[in-house]
């Protein structure tokens, strides 16, 4: 069991747009929209994908992740935010976008919540109570990146992040999920967390534009708990390759060494890349 015993926390508060805008002063964000409830933050942003726009909400009724998986949470219990960023000029680097957004989410959480955070290739953020050692990782957040081209403009990436903040165990969709609350983080200010995440995306875009991709890649590899583990790679045709996840290559693909040799798998070519569970069915 990797959840800390639940404690009574303050009433869930709405996101504070004025506080968020003030925290982002001096950054390139040109439009910050905060909803009480919306179908999908990514869908709204894709309808007008100008760069440096933000859409966030207290409740997302039709959120989705990779491979059209659904994502929902009780009102004011989580973060659902989408942001549009200029894409790297080199198309070959685009495979790194969801991976490096993961490092940004990890850093934002680490700044505000005392929990252990790791990354699962390609787009999941995992967590467990701080200092819990070999306790299993559980899913804290998911990332969905979609490209778009605004009228007359350069391509952008719409980055969507759904992150569990205040959910109790019975409010989570599956047993393999967790929240900051259940990891012992206490009361986490969602507005402050959104602000920290958006500031981190600015830092990421600037570092990437400055040519610092090698450093960014190294930071991802250091945080990725998939690497060095035995994984089952579930392919679209129903076959499964079991082997060791040895690396991410220069295109952001996961390199898996199995009996038939090493193969680099792209995000779009994999249904799942699941660490092999132990005898108790847990991933450690």
Buried (B, 14 or more C-beta within 10 A) or exposed (E): EBBBEEEEEEEBEEBBBEBBBEBBEEBEBEEBBBBEEBBBBBBBBBEEBBBBBBBBBBBBEEBBBBEEEEBBBEBBBBBBBBBBBBBBEEEEBBBBBBBBBBBBBBBBBBEBBBBBBBBBBBBBBBBBBBEBEEBBBBBBBBBBBBBBEBEEEEBBBBBBBBBBBBBBBEBBBEEBBBBBBBBBBEBBBBBBBBBBBBBBBBEBBEBBEEEEBEEBBEBBBEBBBBBEBBBBBBEEEEEEBEBBBBBBBBEBBBBBBBEEEEBBBEBEEBBEBBBEEEEEEBBB
